Amino acid sequence: MLSAQSSSISIPLLNQWQDGVQASWEVDLWGRVRRQYEAAKAYMNATMEERRGILIARQAELASDYMTLRNLQEQLRITKENRDAASAILQLSSSRYKSGLVSELDVDSARSEVERTSALIPQFEQRIAMQINAINLLMGAPPGGLNTELEQTAGIPPVPPQVPVGLPSELAERRPDIREAGEELHAATAEVGQAEADFYPKVTIDAGFGFQSFSFRDMGFWSSRMWNVGPAITLPIFQGGRLTGQLHIKKASQKAAALRYRKTVLNAWKEVDNALTAYQAEQKRNQNI
């Protein structure tokens, strides 16, 4: 009979400590990095123009709401005066009717005028409250936060007789929506260049420096240092048509951005022309008053 004797071998556990930094720099031979930076900057500028457009729109809305508020308050004041005058006429008509100087029809007519003007007052008060709430919202104030200031009647701020609008082309060029659409087209064009550069090899220079040791106590000593420097080349092969599909997508996005830019410019020209025509007509009307 044979007997087998088994033996075990113990393998000691080893800990390896490593710390360091790695850096990689791409040699921009085909303009891929430059185009990527160009697209990112254009998108950032487009976002800033969008923000500027929102601010201008909110400022214009705030000015319009404020002018509407003061106009409604003035109409309310005039309506109350008309109601008081109509009430006085009603009292006079009632007194003259009792004296037989006027007919009952005159009294009814005066009473109808009082009722008509009195019915207008709640409507104006409601519209005034709505305008105040809208201004509170645009100013970022809590509900009722600016009621004390806005409920006090004030005159409509004077408008300068002449506004230096400049040339229509300059006025359209300053519009945030045109500048935003232009930056988006710029970014889309840069992304096409980036997609084209992806077809070429990518050359990078990698470098690293750090420390490596089997004992944590030896970390940081010069004898435990490690470093590496060397080039690396990435070839865009075996992509299965991915790069071609990506290029087609970027070109389609560029065409869409170009169409949006053209539409934005045409719409802006229409709005600028309408605004200048309305402004000139208002100037002539004011001169004839």
ABEGO torsion letter per residue (X at the ends): XBBBBBBBBBBBBBBBBBBEBBBBBBBBAAGAAAAAAAAAAAAAAAAAAAAAAAAAAAAAAAAAAAAAAAAAAAAAAAAAAAAAAAAAAAAAAAAAAAAGABBAAAAAAAAAAAAAAAAAAAAAAAAAAAAAAAAAAAAGBBBGAAAAAAABBBBBBBBBABBBAEBAAAAAAABAAAAAAAAAAAAAAAAAAAAAAAABBBBBBBBBBBBBBABAAABGBAAABBBBBBBBBBBBBGAGGAAAAAAAAAAAAAAAAAAAAAAAAAAAAAAAAAAAAAAAAAAAAAAAX
